[in-house]
Amino acid sequence: MSAKIQPLAEYVVAVSEEPETKTASGLYLPDNAAEKPKVAKVIAVGKDVKQVKVSDRIIYKSYSTTDVKVEREEYILVKEEDILATIQ
């Protein structure tokens, strides 16, 4: 997947990872019970982003994103300051 969006300044474009549909004990969760994902993979960064790079997996504040759909692909835009951590 190539980014069709080039973020400006301190913004990051990422793709949300799908939430778990099955619990640790093996129970399947209905769609409305699944928690909104807070983990995403970075696919593009703005020129002012200092600590995150393309292909990093990030944990972000769940209510600080802008959801965008471009040519049937869904992306999120998040400011670098709203990224809480990267996953190694």
Legacy VTK file of the C-alpha trace (Angstrom):
# vtk DataFile Version 3.0
C-alpha trace
ASCII
DATASET POLYDATA
POINTS 88 float
0.000 0.000 0.000
1.449 3.351 -0.962
0.358 6.566 0.699
-1.802 8.715 -1.524
-1.694 11.420 1.126
1.385 13.495 1.923
1.024 14.986 5.416
2.119 18.529 6.209
4.180 19.805 9.153
3.859 17.590 12.246
1.192 15.198 10.927
1.551 11.444 10.394
-0.542 9.279 8.042
-1.187 5.773 9.346
-3.410 2.754 8.809
-5.301 1.435 11.851
-4.811 -2.184 12.776
-7.930 -4.312 13.094
-9.212 -4.909 16.640
-9.210 -8.418 18.054
-12.417 -10.321 17.267
-11.684 -13.142 19.688
-10.892 -13.000 23.402
-7.987 -14.854 25.024
-10.439 -17.495 26.225
-11.703 -18.107 22.670
-14.989 -16.167 22.696
-15.837 -14.204 19.559
-16.794 -10.558 20.012
-19.610 -8.915 18.044
-18.618 -5.871 15.972
-20.244 -3.390 18.337
-18.359 -4.811 21.365
-14.907 -4.606 19.797
-12.759 -1.771 21.125
-11.698 0.876 18.614
-8.092 0.209 17.643
-5.445 2.507 19.070
-2.541 0.930 17.218
-1.593 1.849 13.660
1.219 1.496 11.133
2.805 4.721 9.859
2.898 5.061 6.061
3.912 8.732 5.658
5.263 11.526 7.859
5.293 15.306 7.581
8.538 17.259 7.268
8.492 18.422 10.916
8.054 14.951 12.446
11.130 14.087 14.510
10.554 10.849 16.452
8.446 8.649 14.170
9.348 7.155 10.796
7.571 5.260 8.040
6.757 1.612 8.945
6.753 2.281 12.725
3.821 0.875 14.683
2.361 3.527 16.966
-0.031 3.822 19.895
-2.078 7.014 19.675
-4.767 8.893 21.570
-8.041 7.454 20.313
-9.958 10.735 19.977
-7.194 12.803 18.417
-7.273 11.518 14.849
-8.869 12.583 11.599
-10.248 9.677 9.567
-9.876 9.958 5.799
-10.963 7.667 2.963
-9.101 7.982 -0.350
-9.912 5.637 -3.227
-11.497 3.011 -0.940
-8.486 3.027 1.423
-8.972 4.277 4.991
-6.251 6.316 6.685
-5.871 8.263 9.899
-4.092 11.578 10.326
-2.586 12.172 13.747
-0.313 14.899 15.091
3.052 13.700 16.361
2.262 15.147 19.803
-0.774 12.794 20.050
1.368 9.693 19.487
1.963 8.075 22.857
4.531 5.395 21.948
6.040 3.235 19.245
5.920 -0.553 19.345
9.208 -2.405 18.820
LINES 1 89
88 0 1 2 3 4 5 6 7 8 9 10 11 12 13 14 15 16 17 18 19 20 21 22 23 24 25 26 27 28 29 30 31 32 33 34 35 36 37 38 39 40 41 42 43 44 45 46 47 48 49 50 51 52 53 54 55 56 57 58 59 60 61 62 63 64 65 66 67 68 69 70 71 72 73 74 75 76 77 78 79 80 81 82 83 84 85 86 87
